[in-house]
């Protein structure tokens, strides 16, 4: 099995396939590449391939909403076309004619009257949305090539028709290689949920601690720079989207970025990836690394750090991409100055309160039982993301946990 950072699971590539002309889709929002495999290349992983449709069980343990108040939407792409899952377990193409009199589609799948709801999931990549109380408004639009595409909810945009709807999503790719999935908070955090897989082994991630949702809301609210990201009791907006909306400072990370650049003007930073060790130093105003390949980076902006993009863009090339991902994680976790050997793998060193840090991501991680979450695009560096996979899955499970 290929090392994680070499697998074709790029957030940006999958996003392109999902988005088309879907202008409401966030800039970074689907399955991220695993930038660093700290547990080796998983030689013992099973080789069996996934086959056929996968049972997907939805469990409503929210304690706040009845099954009749919960709607599920499974949308994404298969073989380059945008599709959605029907309640019968078939894939239907997105069509402009699906828009109703109100201008929006209704792709909702109701839950069973009580108990668990099991759906049949064919091969596809995409998202499982849940909406509580009200339905989501997905709009079918024509992309630049005239093909039907889907505008996704953007809960961080006040003008979005879904802004007032309580909703969230998990992300997945299911194909012959297996099931790869995560609970994501890259764009926002709202609904507590966990995702599980059975197959080679039983796995679950994303489960919040008792009271974890309220704790996360309270923790973010306590930080003045981050408090505007909390939208009532509905959601917490990720700081990158907050920056784009004008409610988060565009220069928040500037002092820490300057400190990193100053620190490594006079000494080396070592970044270890599956490709080997890269040694870098700031030369001029550019961070230049040598090693298995020559890679370099201009000084990033706060937005580049929060989205792990722009001057920290991570191509799926096995060299520049993994180094960029580790740097992005180091900036968000505020470990670059304190540790000249990256990535830092001790979570006790992450998000230190004495430093500028991504307090949003810190709060999300503190709220989960296993300490794993997707608080930013490369939160999978050193395996701290709420991500699981199975090459021979027999079932998947999405559980809405107690508020």
C-alpha positions as semicolon CSV with decimal commas, in nm:
position;residue;x (nm);y (nm);z (nm)
1;X;0,000;0,000;0,000
2;X;0,135;0,343;-0,092
3;X;0,234;0,581;0,187
4;X;-0,052;0,811;0,277
5;X;0,107;1,127;0,141
6;X;0,139;0,962;-0,202
7;X;-0,225;0,852;-0,233
8;X;-0,447;1,040;-0,473
9;X;-0,681;1,174;-0,207
10;X;-0,615;1,543;-0,260
11;X;-0,875;1,780;-0,112
12;X;-0,819;2,011;-0,405
13;X;-0,849;1,742;-0,674
14;X;-1,162;1,594;-0,522
15;X;-1,303;1,941;-0,473
16;X;-1,257;2,017;-0,843
17;X;-1,450;1,704;-0,933
18;X;-1,727;1,793;-0,690
19;X;-1,757;2,161;-0,758
20;X;-1,790;2,233;-1,128
21;X;-1,967;2,567;-1,128
22;X;-2,076;2,526;-0,768
23;X;-1,966;2,868;-0,653
24;X;-2,079;2,809;-0,295
25;X;-1,831;2,525;-0,247
26;X;-1,549;2,626;-0,010
27;X;-1,195;2,663;-0,137
28;X;-1,070;2,378;0,081
29;X;-1,331;2,134;0,190
30;X;-1,306;1,773;0,089
31;X;-1,065;1,485;0,161
32;X;-0,713;1,601;0,233
33;X;-0,393;1,431;0,123
34;X;-0,210;1,261;0,405
35;X;0,106;1,462;0,411
36;X;0,306;1,242;0,643
37;X;0,270;0,880;0,751
38;X;0,429;0,852;1,092
39;X;0,336;0,486;1,128
40;X;0,522;0,361;0,826
41;X;0,362;0,248;0,503
42;X;0,110;0,012;0,661
43;X;0,267;-0,307;0,529
44;X;0,020;-0,514;0,725
45;X;-0,289;-0,351;0,579
46;X;-0,528;-0,596;0,410
47;X;-0,504;-0,621;0,032
48;X;-0,866;-0,717;-0,039
49;X;-1,056;-0,472;-0,255
50;X;-1,392;-0,322;-0,170
51;X;-1,674;-0,473;-0,371
52;X;-2,021;-0,350;-0,457
53;X;-2,253;-0,127;-0,263
54;X;-2,167;-0,047;0,098
55;X;-2,431;-0,037;0,374
56;X;-2,435;0,316;0,518
57;X;-2,619;0,340;0,849
58;X;-2,740;0,673;0,984
59;X;-2,799;0,684;1,360
60;X;-2,975;0,972;1,531
61;X;-2,851;0,990;1,888
62;X;-2,872;1,370;1,897
63;X;-3,121;1,369;2,182
64;X;-3,250;1,702;2,051
65;X;-3,411;1,612;1,718
66;X;-3,647;1,330;1,626
67;X;-3,585;1,119;1,318
68;X;-3,862;1,306;1,139
69;X;-3,668;1,630;1,190
70;X;-3,347;1,498;1,031
71;X;-3,275;1,494;0,658
72;X;-2,975;1,334;0,491
73;X;-2,819;1,427;0,158
74;X;-2,547;1,224;-0,017
75;X;-2,401;1,422;-0,304
76;X;-2,076;1,414;-0,498
77;X;-1,933;1,269;-0,814
78;X;-1,882;0,943;-0,997
79;X;-1,661;0,909;-1,304
80;X;-1,641;1,283;-1,356
81;X;-2,013;1,356;-1,335
82;X;-2,198;1,510;-1,045
83;X;-2,450;1,279;-0,884
84;X;-2,671;1,234;-0,580
85;X;-2,787;0,927;-0,394
86;X;-3,156;0,838;-0,408
87;X;-3,337;0,678;-0,113
88;X;-3,342;0,356;-0,318
89;X;-2,961;0,340;-0,326
90;X;-2,909;0,440;-0,690
91;X;-2,709;0,733;-0,824
92;X;-2,896;0,997;-1,021
93;X;-2,719;1,267;-1,221
94;X;-2,761;1,628;-1,116
95;X;-3,012;1,791;-1,351
96;X;-3,123;2,151;-1,394
97;X;-3,478;2,023;-1,412
98;X;-3,445;1,908;-1,050
99;X;-3,488;2,267;-0,934
100;X;-3,841;2,316;-0,805
101;X;-4,069;2,618;-0,807
102;X;-3,860;2,776;-0,531
103;X;-3,545;2,745;-0,745
104;X;-3,386;2,466;-0,540
105;X;-3,364;2,088;-0,556
106;X;-3,496;1,852;-0,292
107;X;-3,244;1,570;-0,266
108;X;-3,327;1,495;0,096
109;X;-3,342;1,137;0,221
110;X;-3,572;1,095;0,523
111;X;-3,474;0,879;0,816
112;X;-3,682;0,582;0,925
113;X;-3,965;0,662;1,161
114;X;-3,756;0,532;1,450
115;X;-3,429;0,355;1,510
116;X;-3,147;0,334;1,258
117;X;-3,166;0,404;0,884
118;X;-2,954;0,201;0,642
119;X;-2,881;0,323;0,291
120;X;-2,694;0,151;0,009
121;X;-2,386;0,348;-0,101
122;X;-2,244;0,278;-0,450
123;X;-1,894;0,383;-0,557
124;X;-1,867;0,762;-0,547
125;X;-1,684;1,048;-0,378
126;X;-1,862;1,321;-0,193
127;X;-2,030;1,437;0,122
128;X;-2,300;1,319;0,356
129;X;-2,491;1,624;0,473
130;X;-2,731;1,624;0,764
131;X;-2,986;1,898;0,820
132;X;-3,173;1,931;1,147
133;X;-3,513;2,097;1,165
134;X;-3,523;2,238;0,812
135;X;-3,426;2,114;0,468
136;X;-3,112;2,229;0,288
137;X;-3,141;2,425;-0,034
138;X;-2,912;2,281;-0,301
139;X;-2,932;2,453;-0,639
140;X;-2,854;2,285;-0,970
141;X;-2,669;2,523;-1,204
142;X;-2,487;2,502;-1,537
143;X;-2,108;2,503;-1,516
144;X;-1,874;2,669;-1,764
145;X;-1,915;2,376;-2,004
146;X;-2,290;2,376;-1,983
147;X;-2,301;2,066;-1,762
148;X;-2,528;2,046;-1,460
149;X;-2,347;2,110;-1,132
150;X;-2,453;2,163;-0,775
151;X;-2,415;2,462;-0,548
152;X;-2,334;2,336;-0,201
153;X;-2,437;2,499;0,128
154;X;-2,197;2,762;0,259
155;X;-2,292;2,809;0,622
156;X;-2,023;3,075;0,667
157;X;-2,186;3,311;0,413
158;X;-2,467;3,522;0,558
159;X;-2,641;3,553;0,222
160;X;-2,642;3,178;0,160
161;X;-2,996;3,033;0,168
162;X;-2,876;2,768;0,414
163;X;-2,722;3,011;0,662
164;X;-3,010;2,973;0,908
165;X;-3,030;2,593;0,874
166;X;-2,855;2,378;1,134
167;X;-2,641;2,142;0,924
168;X;-2,304;1,978;0,885
169;X;-2,135;1,709;0,677
170;X;-1,886;1,425;0,661
171;X;-1,670;1,349;0,356
172;X;-1,579;1,026;0,183
173;X;-1,438;0,846;-0,116
174;X;-1,567;0,494;-0,178
175;X;-1,422;0,294;-0,466
176;X;-1,256;-0,039;-0,544
177;X;-0,963;0,060;-0,323
178;X;-1,184;0,093;-0,017
179;X;-1,365;0,352;0,192
180;X;-1,183;0,670;0,298
181;X;-1,378;0,912;0,517
182;X;-1,362;1,187;0,774
183;X;-1,567;1,424;0,982
184;X;-1,468;1,773;0,878
185;X;-1,452;2,105;1,055
186;X;-1,233;2,268;0,790
187;X;-1,513;2,510;0,698
188;X;-1,724;2,521;1,013
189;X;-1,837;2,319;1,313
190;X;-2,202;2,275;1,400
191;X;-2,348;1,927;1,444
192;X;-2,168;1,674;1,667
193;X;-2,123;1,352;1,474
194;X;-1,896;1,052;1,447
195;X;-1,813;0,827;1,155
196;X;-1,733;0,457;1,178
197;X;-1,619;0,171;0,956
198;X;-1,637;-0,205;0,989
199;X;-1,427;-0,437;0,779
200;X;-1,066;-0,523;0,845
201;X;-1,130;-0,377;1,190
202;X;-1,388;-0,166;1,372
203;X;-1,300;0,205;1,370
204;X;-1,475;0,519;1,486
205;X;-1,361;0,880;1,493
206;X;-1,512;1,224;1,547
207;X;-1,698;1,138;1,868
208;X;-1,725;1,439;2,097
209;X;-1,675;1,429;2,471
210;X;-1,985;1,476;2,685
211;X;-2,067;1,845;2,655
212;X;-1,796;1,883;2,391
213;X;-2,002;2,097;2,156
214;X;-2,080;2,354;2,424
215;X;-1,719;2,346;2,541
216;X;-1,594;2,422;2,190
217;X;-1,838;2,712;2,149
218;X;-1,734;2,852;2,487
219;X;-1,361;2,813;2,420
220;X;-1,377;3,000;2,089
221;X;-1,600;3,269;2,241
222;X;-1,337;3,340;2,508
223;X;-1,073;3,447;2,254
224;X;-1,154;3,804;2,144
225;X;-1,011;3,764;1,794
226;X;-1,209;3,443;1,741
227;X;-1,535;3,526;1,920
228;X;-1,703;3,678;1,609
229;X;-1,677;3,334;1,444
230;X;-1,942;3,195;1,680
231;X;-2,287;3,227;1,520
232;X;-2,535;3,206;1,807
233;X;-2,575;2,838;1,902
234;X;-2,578;2,740;1,534
235;X;-2,216;2,703;1,426
236;X;-1,858;2,818;1,458
237;X;-1,713;2,948;1,133
238;X;-1,354;2,848;1,053
239;X;-1,121;3,150;1,075
240;X;-1,023;3,135;0,707
241;X;-1,382;3,190;0,603
242;X;-1,412;3,448;0,879
243;X;-1,121;3,635;0,727
244;X;-1,287;3,634;0,384
245;X;-1,608;3,762;0,545
246;X;-1,432;4,045;0,727
247;X;-1,489;3,912;1,079
248;X;-1,138;3,778;1,137
249;X;-0,814;3,977;1,117
250;X;-0,627;3,947;0,786
251;X;-0,294;3,990;0,968
252;X;-0,364;3,769;1,272
253;X;-0,072;3,533;1,210
254;X;0,166;3,805;1,083
255;X;0,375;3,831;1,404
256;X;0,420;3,453;1,418
257;X;0,503;3,433;1,047
258;X;0,764;3,705;1,098
259;X;0,905;3,517;1,398
260;X;0,937;3,198;1,194
261;X;1,113;3,383;0,912
262;X;1,347;3,555;1,160
263;X;1,424;3,233;1,350
264;X;1,522;3,038;1,041
265;X;1,730;3,310;0,887
266;X;2,002;3,208;1,130
267;X;1,946;2,832;1,165
268;X;1,803;2,533;0,982
269;X;1,456;2,383;0,993
270;X;1,430;2,013;0,914
271;X;1,107;1,878;0,767
272;X;1,079;1,499;0,744
273;X;0,834;1,340;0,500
274;X;0,805;1,000;0,341
275;X;1,032;1,128;0,066
276;X;1,309;1,198;0,320
277;X;1,443;1,489;0,523
278;X;1,437;1,842;0,381
279;X;1,664;2,104;0,539
280;X;1,564;2,466;0,495
281;X;1,671;2,819;0,579
282;X;1,532;3,161;0,492
283;X;1,740;3,321;0,218
284;X;1,638;3,669;0,121
285;X;1,267;3,650;0,194
286;X;1,222;3,293;0,070
287;X;1,230;2,971;0,271
288;X;1,454;2,743;0,067
289;X;1,480;2,369;0,131
290;X;1,720;2,112;-0,003
291;X;1,713;1,735;0,029
292;X;1,534;1,481;-0,189
293;X;1,437;1,781;-0,405
294;X;1,477;2,157;-0,398
295;X;1,160;2,330;-0,279
296;X;1,100;2,685;-0,161
297;X;0,826;2,911;-0,032
298;X;0,762;3,285;-0,024
299;X;0,651;3,439;0,302
300;X;0,285;3,335;0,346
301;X;-0,007;3,550;0,453
302;X;-0,247;3,473;0,736
303;X;-0,495;3,353;0,474
304;X;-0,234;3,120;0,322
305;X;-0,176;2,971;0,668
306;X;-0,545;2,923;0,748
307;X;-0,628;2,765;0,412
308;X;-0,288;2,593;0,369
309;X;-0,295;2,739;0,022
310;X;-0,158;3,030;-0,181
311;X;0,211;3,050;-0,094
312;X;0,166;2,732;0,109
313;X;-0,012;2,545;-0,170
314;X;0,060;2,172;-0,160
315;X;0,067;2,000;-0,499
316;X;0,029;1,623;-0,499
317;X;0,390;1,576;-0,616
318;X;0,548;1,386;-0,325
319;X;0,802;1,662;-0,253
320;X;0,679;2,023;-0,242
321;X;0,331;1,914;-0,130
322;X;0,434;1,722;0,181
323;X;0,675;1,997;0,291
324;X;0,404;2,260;0,242
325;X;0,157;2,049;0,440
326;X;0,396;2,011;0,733
327;X;0,467;2,385;0,732
328;X;0,094;2,458;0,720
329;X;0,036;2,232;1,018
330;X;0,326;2,389;1,205
331;X;0,188;2,738;1,154
332;X;-0,165;2,647;1,261
333;X;-0,042;2,451;1,563
334;X;0,226;2,714;1,642
335;X;0,509;2,462;1,668
336;X;0,754;2,592;1,408
337;X;0,954;2,829;1,630
338;X;0,974;2,593;1,927
339;X;1,077;2,285;1,730
340;X;1,337;2,299;1,448
341;X;1,255;1,935;1,357
342;X;0,911;1,907;1,201
343;X;0,650;1,774;1,214
344;X;0,589;1,799;1,585
345;X;0,413;1,480;1,692
346;X;0,341;1,556;2,060
347;X;-0,006;1,715;2,086
348;X;0,089;1,866;2,421
349;X;0,305;2,108;2,221
350;X;0,019;2,219;1,996
351;X;-0,182;2,543;2,030
352;X;0,015;2,680;2,324
353;X;-0,182;2,967;2,477
354;X;0,127;3,188;2,505
355;X;0,155;3,197;2,126
356;X;-0,057;3,307;1,836
357;X;-0,232;2,993;1,729
358;X;-0,542;2,856;1,560
359;X;-0,769;2,861;1,864
360;X;-1,060;2,735;1,654
361;X;-0,877;2,414;1,569
362;X;-0,754;2,384;1,927
363;X;-1,109;2,400;2,061
364;X;-1,236;2,138;1,816
365;X;-0,959;1,894;1,904
366;X;-1,013;1,945;2,277
367;X;-1,380;1,857;2,231
368;X;-1,323;1,512;2,075
369;X;-1,272;1,189;2,263
370;X;-0,972;1,077;2,061
371;X;-0,824;1,426;2,021
372;X;-0,862;1,407;1,645
373;X;-1,042;1,654;1,423
374;X;-1,014;1,832;1,090
375;X;-0,964;2,189;1,209
376;X;-0,765;2,297;0,902
377;X;-0,680;2,148;0,565
378;X;-0,366;1,957;0,668
379;X;-0,470;1,856;1,016
380;X;-0,385;1,503;0,901
381;X;-0,012;1,577;0,935
382;X;0,118;1,328;1,192
383;X;-0,226;1,162;1,198
384;X;-0,428;1,408;1,405
385;X;-0,728;1,425;1,171
386;X;-1,064;1,259;1,229
387;X;-1,000;1,034;0,931
388;X;-1,039;0,657;0,892
389;X;-1,006;0,415;0,603
390;X;-1,059;0,049;0,524
391;X;-0,954;-0,136;0,210
392;X;-1,216;-0,408;0,263
393;X;-1,511;-0,233;0,427
394;X;-1,832;-0,412;0,515
395;X;-2,022;-0,114;0,648
396;X;-2,008;0,257;0,728
397;X;-2,190;0,440;1,007
398;X;-2,264;0,809;1,060
399;X;-2,391;0,889;1,408
400;X;-2,539;1,216;1,522
401;X;-2,420;1,236;1,881
402;X;-2,570;1,419;2,176
403;X;-2,572;1,797;2,174
